[in-house]
Amino acid sequence: MYEPDPDVIRAAGHGDQAAFEELVRNYQAHVWRFLRHLLGDPELARDITQETFVRVYRKVGTFRFRSKFSTWVFQIARNAGVDAIRARQRRQRLRDEVMPAPPVSDASLGTELEWALQSLGRKQREAFVLVESLGLTYREAAKALGVPEGTVKSRVFHARSHLMAWMSAGEGSADDA
C-alpha cells in the first residue's frame, strides 16, 4: 500500500491543500472499498469516505509517525464507519418502533459475494477486508482496528472458514467474533 513521503504529511498538517489533495487521491479508493465492505452500502460508504477525509484533514497535524500513515487513515475510516453503523442501528430501531420494515427484494441486495461478506459479523468483516482486500499485514490491521494481532488473525481465519462454508451452502450467518 502507498505510504506518502513524511514531508507531504507534514505539509498537509500545516495547511498545504496540494499536499492534502495528494493524500486523498492516494487513499480515497482504498478507504471507500473498505467502507463499502464494512457498511454494505456503496452510497453510505461514499458519504463516510468523505467524513473520513474531513476527520483526516482536521487531525493530520496531530499525526506523530508512530505507525504507517495508511494504518492511521484506516483507523479513522473504521471509527467513522462504526459511528455510521451505530447511527443506522439507532434509526432502524426507531423505525421499527414506529412501523414494520417493508420486505426487501432479492435484486436490491447485490451480488453473491456482497451477500457472503455481509453474512459475516462486523468485526470479522472489517478484519477480513483490511487483510484480504486491502492487503494490510495482520500487524497493520491490528493497529487500525485497535486490537491485538492475534485477534485479527483469529477473525480472518473464522471469516475465511465462514465464507467457504457460506459459498458451499449458499447461505449462512456469522456471530461477531
N, CA and C atoms as a LAMMPS dump frame, in Angstrom:
ITEM: TIMESTEP
0
ITEM: NUMBER OF ATOMS
531
ITEM: BOX BOUNDS ff ff ff
-5.0000000000000000e+02 5.0000000000000000e+02
-5.0000000000000000e+02 5.0000000000000000e+02
-5.0000000000000000e+02 5.0000000000000000e+02
ITEM: ATOMS id mol type element x y z
1 1 1 N 0.845 -1.169 0
2 1 2 C 0 0 0
3 1 3 C 0.896 1.239 0
4 2 1 N 0.448 2.252 -0.685
5 2 2 C 1.166 3.519 -0.801
6 2 3 C 1.379 4.144 0.574
7 3 1 N 2.592 4.573 0.808
8 3 2 C 2.906 5.343 2.016
9 3 3 C 3.493 6.679 1.57
10 4 1 N 2.877 7.782 1.946
11 4 2 C 3.342 9.092 1.49
12 4 3 C 4.667 9.491 2.124
13 5 1 N 5.336 10.368 1.447
14 5 2 C 6.558 10.966 1.965
15 5 3 C 6.198 11.757 3.229
16 6 1 N 6.987 11.623 4.29
17 6 2 C 6.677 12.368 5.529
18 6 3 C 6.538 13.873 5.316
19 7 1 N 7.281 14.414 4.35
20 7 2 C 7.174 15.858 4.088
21 7 3 C 5.787 16.228 3.558
22 8 1 N 5.172 15.328 2.795
23 8 2 C 3.819 15.576 2.285
24 8 3 C 2.83 15.597 3.453
25 9 1 N 2.999 14.672 4.372
26 9 2 C 2.114 14.623 5.543
27 9 3 C 2.283 15.892 6.373
28 10 1 N 3.516 16.274 6.608
29 10 2 C 3.78 17.499 7.393
30 10 3 C 3.197 18.723 6.697
31 11 1 N 3.378 18.795 5.377
32 11 2 C 2.84 19.931 4.617
33 11 3 C 1.319 19.974 4.733
34 12 1 N 0.678 18.827 4.605
35 12 2 C -0.783 18.772 4.746
36 12 3 C -1.194 19.215 6.148
37 13 1 N -0.416 18.826 7.141
38 13 2 C -0.691 19.221 8.518
39 13 3 C -0.55 20.713 8.754
40 14 1 N 0.228 21.359 7.903
41 14 2 C 0.409 22.81 8.009
42 14 3 C -0.508 23.569 7.052
43 15 1 N -1.493 22.855 6.471
44 15 2 C -2.496 23.538 5.657
45 15 3 C -2.239 23.555 4.16
46 16 1 N -1.227 22.849 3.661
47 16 2 C -0.936 22.813 2.229
48 16 3 C -2.015 21.987 1.524
49 17 1 N -2.895 22.661 0.778
50 17 2 C -4.016 21.994 0.106
51 17 3 C -3.541 20.969 -0.921
52 18 1 N -2.502 21.284 -1.673
53 18 2 C -1.998 20.353 -2.688
54 18 3 C -1.497 19.063 -2.033
55 19 1 N -0.838 19.192 -0.907
56 19 2 C -0.339 18.009 -0.195
57 19 3 C -1.507 17.172 0.322
58 20 1 N -2.519 17.831 0.877
59 20 2 C -3.681 17.09 1.368
60 20 3 C -4.413 16.409 0.213
61 21 1 N -4.561 17.091 -0.896
62 21 2 C -5.218 16.5 -2.072
63 21 3 C -4.461 15.263 -2.557
64 22 1 N -3.138 15.284 -2.477
65 22 2 C -2.34 14.109 -2.844
66 22 3 C -2.668 12.93 -1.93
67 23 1 N -2.788 13.21 -0.641
68 23 2 C -3.138 12.141 0.31
69 23 3 C -4.521 11.57 -0.017
70 24 1 N -5.47 12.44 -0.279
71 24 2 C -6.826 11.99 -0.602
72 24 3 C -6.811 11.143 -1.871
73 25 1 N -6.141 11.626 -2.914
74 25 2 C -6.083 10.868 -4.186
75 25 3 C -5.513 9.472 -3.979
76 26 1 N -4.523 9.345 -3.132
77 26 2 C -3.868 8.057 -2.945
78 26 3 C -4.607 7.105 -2.019
79 27 1 N -5.517 7.604 -1.21
80 27 2 C -6.215 6.742 -0.247
81 27 3 C -7.717 6.627 -0.467
82 28 1 N -8.299 7.533 -1.208
83 28 2 C -9.751 7.593 -1.328
84 28 3 C -10.377 6.283 -1.82
85 29 1 N -9.861 5.689 -2.857
86 29 2 C -10.442 4.452 -3.397
87 29 3 C -10.304 3.304 -2.397
88 30 1 N -9.174 3.222 -1.714
89 30 2 C -8.969 2.16 -0.719
90 30 3 C -9.918 2.317 0.465
91 31 1 N -10.074 3.532 0.923
92 31 2 C -10.963 3.793 2.055
93 31 3 C -12.404 3.483 1.658
94 32 1 N -12.817 3.922 0.451
95 32 2 C -14.183 3.649 0.015
96 32 3 C -14.429 2.146 -0.085
97 33 1 N -13.476 1.409 -0.635
98 33 2 C -13.643 -0.044 -0.77
99 33 3 C -13.779 -0.705 0.606
100 34 1 N -12.943 -0.304 1.539
101 34 2 C -13.035 -0.836 2.902
102 34 3 C -14.407 -0.533 3.497
103 35 1 N -14.845 0.709 3.391
104 35 2 C -16.121 1.106 3.979
105 35 3 C -17.309 0.466 3.258
106 36 1 N -17.21 0.268 1.96
107 36 2 C -18.281 -0.395 1.215
108 36 3 C -18.494 -1.801 1.752
109 37 1 N -17.384 -2.497 2.004
110 37 2 C -17.498 -3.848 2.548
111 37 3 C -17.957 -3.824 4.004
112 38 1 N -17.487 -2.868 4.759
113 38 2 C -17.867 -2.769 6.163
114 38 3 C -19.346 -2.43 6.311
115 39 1 N -19.805 -1.477 5.505
116 39 2 C -21.16 -0.958 5.651
117 39 3 C -22.18 -1.681 4.775
118 40 1 N -21.715 -2.292 3.685
119 40 2 C -22.631 -2.985 2.789
120 40 3 C -23.499 -2.058 1.957
121 41 1 N -23.118 -0.807 1.843
122 41 2 C -23.921 0.181 1.122
123 41 3 C -22.975 1.156 0.42
124 42 1 N -22.886 1.064 -0.919
125 42 2 C -21.935 1.923 -1.647
126 42 3 C -22.165 3.425 -1.453
127 43 1 N -23.427 3.843 -1.4
128 43 2 C -23.71 5.276 -1.223
129 43 3 C -23.318 5.752 0.176
130 44 1 N -23.652 4.963 1.179
131 44 2 C -23.253 5.321 2.531
132 44 3 C -21.731 5.312 2.647
133 45 1 N -21.087 4.339 1.997
134 45 2 C -19.623 4.278 2.013
135 45 3 C -19.021 5.54 1.399
136 46 1 N -19.643 6.049 0.341
137 46 2 C -19.158 7.282 -0.29
138 46 3 C -19.261 8.441 0.699
139 47 1 N -20.397 8.536 1.392
140 47 2 C -20.573 9.611 2.369
141 47 3 C -19.577 9.483 3.523
142 48 1 N -19.376 8.275 4.008
143 48 2 C -18.48 8.072 5.153
144 48 3 C -17.021 8.228 4.719
145 49 1 N -16.721 7.951 3.459
146 49 2 C -15.373 8.228 2.947
147 49 3 C -15.101 9.725 3.026
148 50 1 N -16.095 10.527 2.626
149 50 2 C -15.932 11.979 2.741
150 50 3 C -15.759 12.393 4.201
151 51 1 N -16.56 11.819 5.073
152 51 2 C -16.435 12.109 6.503
153 51 3 C -15.049 11.728 7.011
154 52 1 N -14.542 10.589 6.536
155 52 2 C -13.203 10.147 6.935
156 52 3 C -12.171 11.198 6.595
157 53 1 N -12.233 11.729 5.375
158 53 2 C -11.217 12.703 4.962
159 53 3 C -11.417 14.069 5.607
160 54 1 N -12.629 14.366 6.031
161 54 2 C -12.827 15.578 6.843
162 54 3 C -12.099 15.394 8.172
163 55 1 N -12.259 14.199 8.76
164 55 2 C -11.568 13.91 10.028
165 55 3 C -10.056 13.895 9.837
166 56 1 N -9.586 13.303 8.734
167 56 2 C -8.141 13.286 8.457
168 56 3 C -7.639 14.719 8.331
169 57 1 N -8.373 15.564 7.609
170 57 2 C -7.979 16.955 7.415
171 57 3 C -7.837 17.667 8.763
172 58 1 N -8.8 17.427 9.635
173 58 2 C -8.764 18.084 10.95
174 58 3 C -7.621 17.58 11.826
175 59 1 N -7.243 16.292 11.648
176 59 2 C -6.286 15.666 12.557
177 59 3 C -4.897 15.445 11.97
178 60 1 N -4.691 15.699 10.682
179 60 2 C -3.416 15.339 10.068
180 60 3 C -2.235 16.026 10.76
181 61 1 N -2.451 17.187 11.301
182 61 2 C -1.389 17.879 12.03
183 61 3 C -0.991 17.185 13.327
184 62 1 N -1.824 16.256 13.806
185 62 2 C -1.525 15.533 15.04
186 62 3 C -0.853 14.185 14.774
187 63 1 N -0.721 13.801 13.492
188 63 2 C -0.097 12.51 13.173
189 63 3 C 1.359 12.556 13.645
190 64 1 N 1.78 11.531 14.414
191 64 2 C 3.098 11.532 15.053
192 64 3 C 4.078 10.512 14.48
193 65 1 N 3.748 9.88 13.36
194 65 2 C 4.663 8.951 12.675
195 65 3 C 5.032 7.747 13.544
196 66 1 N 4.139 7.347 14.435
197 66 2 C 4.377 6.163 15.27
198 66 3 C 3.879 4.895 14.589
199 67 1 N 3.112 5.066 13.519
200 67 2 C 2.62 3.95 12.714
201 67 3 C 2.654 4.408 11.262
202 68 1 N 2.314 3.488 10.37
203 68 2 C 2.215 3.88 8.972
204 68 3 C 1.034 4.829 8.822
205 69 1 N 1.16 5.761 7.902
206 69 2 C 0.08 6.714 7.665
207 69 3 C -1.17 5.979 7.208
208 70 1 N -1.004 4.942 6.376
209 70 2 C -2.168 4.176 5.895
210 70 3 C -2.923 3.542 7.058
211 71 1 N -2.211 3.025 8.037
212 71 2 C -2.84 2.425 9.21
213 71 3 C -3.652 3.473 9.958
214 72 1 N -3.098 4.651 10.1
215 72 2 C -3.761 5.751 10.785
216 72 3 C -5.041 6.149 10.052
217 73 1 N -4.957 6.251 8.719
218 73 2 C -6.129 6.623 7.914
219 73 3 C -7.223 5.564 8.05
220 74 1 N -6.841 4.268 7.98
221 74 2 C -7.848 3.215 8.089
222 74 3 C -8.462 3.162 9.482
223 75 1 N -7.717 3.546 10.49
224 75 2 C -8.279 3.598 11.836
225 75 3 C -9.351 4.686 11.902
226 76 1 N -9.081 5.808 11.284
227 76 2 C -10.072 6.891 11.238
228 76 3 C -11.287 6.44 10.433
229 77 1 N -11.057 5.774 9.299
230 77 2 C -12.16 5.278 8.466
231 77 3 C -13.004 4.271 9.238
232 78 1 N -12.357 3.376 9.934
233 78 2 C -13.083 2.374 10.721
234 78 3 C -13.948 3.045 11.775
235 79 1 N -13.38 4.02 12.493
236 79 2 C -14.143 4.718 13.52
237 79 3 C -15.352 5.442 12.912
238 80 1 N -15.154 6.081 11.762
239 80 2 C -16.268 6.76 11.089
240 80 3 C -17.306 5.735 10.638
241 81 1 N -16.855 4.584 10.148
242 81 2 C -17.769 3.527 9.728
243 81 3 C -18.563 2.963 10.891
244 82 1 N -17.907 2.724 12.009
245 82 2 C -18.594 2.204 13.196
246 82 3 C -19.618 3.233 13.69
247 83 1 N -19.254 4.515 13.647
248 83 2 C -20.213 5.564 14.018
249 83 3 C -21.439 5.509 13.106
250 84 1 N -21.22 5.302 11.805
251 84 2 C -22.326 5.219 10.852
252 84 3 C -23.192 3.996 11.112
253 85 1 N -22.576 2.875 11.434
254 85 2 C -23.332 1.653 11.748
255 85 3 C -24.2 1.879 12.968
256 86 1 N -23.628 2.48 13.987
257 86 2 C -24.398 2.747 15.211
258 86 3 C -25.561 3.699 14.93
259 87 1 N -25.318 4.73 14.134
260 87 2 C -26.384 5.673 13.789
261 87 3 C -27.477 4.971 12.991
262 88 1 N -27.076 4.118 12.061
263 88 2 C -28.046 3.372 11.25
264 88 3 C -28.881 2.449 12.148
265 89 1 N -28.224 1.795 13.106
266 89 2 C -28.95 0.911 14.026
267 89 3 C -29.935 1.697 14.889
268 90 1 N -29.545 2.884 15.347
269 90 2 C -30.455 3.72 16.135
270 90 3 C -31.666 4.127 15.296
271 91 1 N -31.42 4.552 14.055
272 91 2 C -32.531 4.936 13.177
273 91 3 C -33.439 3.744 12.895
274 92 1 N -32.835 2.563 12.68
275 92 2 C -33.626 1.367 12.393
276 92 3 C -34.495 0.988 13.588
277 93 1 N -33.94 1.07 14.801
278 93 2 C -34.734 0.764 15.994
279 93 3 C -35.919 1.717 16.107
280 94 1 N -35.688 2.984 15.824
281 94 2 C -36.756 3.968 15.878
282 94 3 C -37.819 3.659 14.825
283 95 1 N -37.4 3.356 13.604
284 95 2 C -38.347 2.998 12.537
285 95 3 C -39.141 1.754 12.905
286 96 1 N -38.454 0.748 13.462
287 96 2 C -39.127 -0.493 13.838
288 96 3 C -40.19 -0.256 14.901
289 97 1 N -39.954 0.707 15.782
290 97 2 C -40.933 1.024 16.805
291 97 3 C -42.152 1.72 16.209
292 98 1 N -41.917 2.504 15.149
293 98 2 C -42.985 3.275 14.539
294 98 3 C -43.768 2.441 13.523
295 99 1 N -43.058 1.684 12.67
296 99 2 C -43.729 0.885 11.647
297 99 3 C -42.89 -0.324 11.267
298 100 1 N -43.523 -1.41 10.83
299 100 2 C -42.76 -2.594 10.434
300 100 3 C -41.952 -2.327 9.168
301 101 1 N -40.832 -3.04 9.048
302 101 2 C -39.954 -2.872 7.894
303 101 3 C -40.599 -3.463 6.645
304 102 1 N -40.466 -2.772 5.471
305 102 2 C -41.001 -3.324 4.232
306 102 3 C -40.145 -4.498 3.775
307 103 1 N -40.72 -5.42 3.006
308 103 2 C -39.926 -6.54 2.509
309 103 3 C -38.827 -6.051 1.577
310 104 1 N -37.676 -6.722 1.607
311 104 2 C -36.526 -6.36 0.779
312 104 3 C -36.473 -7.314 -0.405
313 105 1 N -36.332 -6.769 -1.602
314 105 2 C -36.266 -7.626 -2.785
315 105 3 C -34.863 -8.19 -2.951
316 106 1 N -34.799 -9.406 -3.495
317 106 2 C -33.503 -10.044 -3.725
318 106 3 C -32.63 -9.217 -4.651
319 107 1 N -33.22 -8.547 -5.617
320 107 2 C -32.45 -7.78 -6.59
321 107 3 C -31.705 -6.629 -5.935
322 108 1 N -32.245 -6.08 -4.845
323 108 2 C -31.605 -4.923 -4.213
324 108 3 C -30.475 -5.323 -3.271
325 109 1 N -30.249 -6.58 -3.073
326 109 2 C -29.256 -6.995 -2.086
327 109 3 C -27.855 -7.182 -2.647
328 110 1 N -27.68 -7.072 -3.948
329 110 2 C -26.345 -7.099 -4.522
330 110 3 C -25.885 -8.481 -4.919
331 111 1 N -24.638 -8.571 -5.248
332 111 2 C -24.057 -9.808 -5.741
333 111 3 C -23.887 -10.85 -4.649
334 112 1 N -23.639 -12.064 -5.067
335 112 2 C -23.456 -13.154 -4.107
336 112 3 C -22.27 -12.893 -3.192
337 113 1 N -21.194 -12.322 -3.729
338 113 2 C -20.036 -12.019 -2.895
339 113 3 C -20.387 -10.978 -1.838
340 114 1 N -21.133 -9.969 -2.217
341 114 2 C -21.552 -8.968 -1.233
342 114 3 C -22.423 -9.61 -0.155
343 115 1 N -23.29 -10.521 -0.576
344 115 2 C -24.117 -11.261 0.38
345 115 3 C -23.223 -12.019 1.354
346 116 1 N -22.236 -12.703 0.784
347 116 2 C -21.335 -13.506 1.626
348 116 3 C -20.608 -12.614 2.627
349 117 1 N -20.076 -11.488 2.166
350 117 2 C -19.372 -10.575 3.074
351 117 3 C -20.318 -10.012 4.13
352 118 1 N -21.537 -9.703 3.721
353 118 2 C -22.487 -9.144 4.681
354 118 3 C -22.961 -10.193 5.682
355 119 1 N -22.785 -11.481 5.346
356 119 2 C -23.188 -12.531 6.286
357 119 3 C -22.201 -12.655 7.442
358 120 1 N -21.021 -12.043 7.285
359 120 2 C -20.039 -12.036 8.371
360 120 3 C -20.446 -11.012 9.42
361 121 1 N -20.054 -11.24 10.646
362 121 2 C -20.217 -10.228 11.673
363 121 3 C -19.311 -9.042 11.355
364 122 1 N -19.642 -7.866 11.874
365 122 2 C -18.881 -6.651 11.561
366 122 3 C -17.397 -6.81 11.854
367 123 1 N -17.051 -7.379 12.99
368 123 2 C -15.647 -7.473 13.379
369 123 3 C -14.878 -8.402 12.447
370 124 1 N -15.49 -9.516 12.074
371 124 2 C -14.834 -10.421 11.125
372 124 3 C -14.709 -9.748 9.763
373 125 1 N -15.775 -9.075 9.329
374 125 2 C -15.787 -8.437 8.01
375 125 3 C -14.704 -7.368 7.909
376 126 1 N -14.576 -6.505 8.929
377 126 2 C -13.588 -5.44 8.831
378 126 3 C -12.167 -6.004 8.843
379 127 1 N -11.89 -7.018 9.639
380 127 2 C -10.557 -7.633 9.65
381 127 3 C -10.273 -8.296 8.309
382 128 1 N -11.25 -9.035 7.788
383 128 2 C -11.091 -9.735 6.513
384 128 3 C -10.819 -8.744 5.378
385 129 1 N -11.583 -7.678 5.304
386 129 2 C -11.417 -6.699 4.222
387 129 3 C -10.059 -6.005 4.314
388 130 1 N -9.647 -5.624 5.515
389 130 2 C -8.35 -4.962 5.663
390 130 3 C -7.208 -5.861 5.205
391 131 1 N -7.261 -7.145 5.575
392 131 2 C -6.16 -8.063 5.26
393 131 3 C -6.27 -8.592 3.834
394 132 1 N -7.425 -9.125 3.472
395 132 2 C -7.563 -9.817 2.191
396 132 3 C -7.84 -8.889 1.021
397 133 1 N -8.611 -7.856 1.234
398 133 2 C -8.982 -6.98 0.128
399 133 3 C -8.005 -5.822 -0.035
400 134 1 N -7.592 -5.24 1.085
401 134 2 C -6.723 -4.07 1.011
402 134 3 C -5.251 -4.395 1.177
403 135 1 N -4.931 -5.631 1.582
404 135 2 C -3.547 -6.067 1.635
405 135 3 C -2.744 -5.6 2.832
406 136 1 N -3.395 -5.152 3.89
407 136 2 C -2.647 -4.778 5.087
408 136 3 C -2.12 -6.044 5.754
409 137 1 N -1.016 -5.915 6.441
410 137 2 C -0.494 -7.042 7.213
411 137 3 C -1.381 -7.204 8.437
412 138 1 N -1.259 -8.35 9.11
413 138 2 C -2.022 -8.55 10.331
414 138 3 C -1.677 -7.464 11.356
415 139 1 N -0.419 -7.116 11.436
416 139 2 C 0.015 -6.101 12.405
417 139 3 C -0.614 -4.738 12.078
418 140 1 N -0.594 -4.368 10.789
419 140 2 C -1.191 -3.09 10.388
420 140 3 C -2.698 -3.081 10.646
421 141 1 N -3.356 -4.187 10.322
422 141 2 C -4.797 -4.285 10.563
423 141 3 C -5.094 -4.203 12.059
424 142 1 N -4.251 -4.829 12.864
425 142 2 C -4.447 -4.787 14.318
426 142 3 C -4.365 -3.352 14.823
427 143 1 N -3.407 -2.599 14.32
428 143 2 C -3.29 -1.194 14.737
429 143 3 C -4.5 -0.395 14.284
430 144 1 N -4.955 -0.625 13.053
431 144 2 C -6.11 0.107 12.536
432 144 3 C -7.372 -0.211 13.33
433 145 1 N -7.499 -1.452 13.763
434 145 2 C -8.699 -1.877 14.487
435 145 3 C -8.583 -1.691 15.994
436 146 1 N -7.36 -1.453 16.478
437 146 2 C -7.155 -1.268 17.91
438 146 3 C -7.302 -2.546 18.713
439 147 1 N -6.878 -3.675 18.108
440 147 2 C -6.954 -4.978 18.782
441 147 3 C -5.608 -5.678 18.633
442 148 1 N -5.352 -6.727 19.42
443 148 2 C -4.104 -7.473 19.27
444 148 3 C -4.022 -8.175 17.903
445 149 1 N -2.808 -8.379 17.442
446 149 2 C -2.573 -9.038 16.16
447 149 3 C -3.221 -10.424 16.123
448 150 1 N -3.135 -11.167 17.206
449 150 2 C -3.735 -12.495 17.265
450 150 3 C -5.25 -12.457 17.072
451 151 1 N -5.878 -11.398 17.546
452 151 2 C -7.318 -11.246 17.363
453 151 3 C -7.649 -11.082 15.887
454 152 1 N -6.833 -10.296 15.179
455 152 2 C -7.05 -10.115 13.744
456 152 3 C -6.873 -11.453 13.025
457 153 1 N -5.825 -12.195 13.372
458 153 2 C -5.597 -13.493 12.738
459 153 3 C -6.787 -14.413 12.967
460 154 1 N -7.294 -14.436 14.177
461 154 2 C -8.443 -15.275 14.505
462 154 3 C -9.678 -14.847 13.714
463 155 1 N -9.934 -13.546 13.659
464 155 2 C -11.11 -13.06 12.938
465 155 3 C -11.015 -13.376 11.449
466 156 1 N -9.834 -13.207 10.865
467 156 2 C -9.665 -13.504 9.443
468 156 3 C -9.829 -15.002 9.202
469 157 1 N -9.255 -15.831 10.078
470 157 2 C -9.397 -17.283 9.943
471 157 3 C -10.871 -17.683 9.98
472 158 1 N -11.598 -17.166 10.966
473 158 2 C -13.016 -17.507 11.098
474 158 3 C -13.827 -16.944 9.927
475 159 1 N -13.461 -15.772 9.452
476 159 2 C -14.155 -15.201 8.291
477 159 3 C -13.945 -16.084 7.065
478 160 1 N -12.706 -16.498 6.833
479 160 2 C -12.429 -17.385 5.697
480 160 3 C -13.23 -18.674 5.818
481 161 1 N -13.215 -19.274 6.994
482 161 2 C -13.951 -20.52 7.212
483 161 3 C -15.436 -20.317 6.946
484 162 1 N -15.98 -19.231 7.466
485 162 2 C -17.399 -18.947 7.272
486 162 3 C -17.714 -18.725 5.792
487 163 1 N -16.858 -17.957 5.115
488 163 2 C -17.114 -17.676 3.694
489 163 3 C -17.047 -18.949 2.858
490 164 1 N -16.116 -19.826 3.178
491 164 2 C -16.035 -21.108 2.461
492 164 3 C -17.311 -21.915 2.687
493 165 1 N -17.761 -21.982 3.925
494 165 2 C -18.984 -22.718 4.235
495 165 3 C -20.194 -22.046 3.585
496 166 1 N -20.231 -20.732 3.607
497 166 2 C -21.339 -19.98 3.03
498 166 3 C -21.42 -20.23 1.533
499 167 1 N -20.246 -20.163 0.87
500 167 2 C -20.24 -20.373 -0.576
501 167 3 C -20.636 -21.803 -0.915
502 168 1 N -20.296 -22.764 -0.077
503 168 2 C -20.67 -24.161 -0.308
504 168 3 C -22.164 -24.364 -0.106
505 169 1 N -22.682 -23.777 0.964
506 169 2 C -24.078 -23.987 1.32
507 169 3 C -25.011 -23.007 0.627
508 170 1 N -24.475 -21.846 0.248
509 170 2 C -25.309 -20.852 -0.401
510 170 3 C -25.884 -19.808 0.541
511 171 1 N -25.764 -20.006 1.838
512 171 2 C -26.255 -19.02 2.803
513 171 3 C -25.673 -19.294 4.174
514 172 1 N -25.873 -18.353 5.092
515 172 2 C -25.401 -18.512 6.471
516 172 3 C -25.308 -17.181 7.16
517 173 1 N -24.883 -17.234 8.412
518 173 2 C -24.633 -16.003 9.148
519 173 3 C -23.554 -16.28 10.167
520 174 1 N -22.82 -15.233 10.513
521 174 2 C -21.703 -15.371 11.449
522 174 3 C -21.955 -14.539 12.68
523 175 1 N -21.465 -15.007 13.8
524 175 2 C -21.508 -14.219 15.019
525 175 3 C -20.387 -13.23 14.97
526 176 1 N -20.507 -12.121 15.66
527 176 2 C -19.448 -11.123 15.747
528 176 3 C -18.382 -11.672 16.683
529 177 1 N -17.291 -12.202 16.136
530 177 2 C -16.241 -12.792 16.975
531 177 3 C -15.19 -11.789 17.31
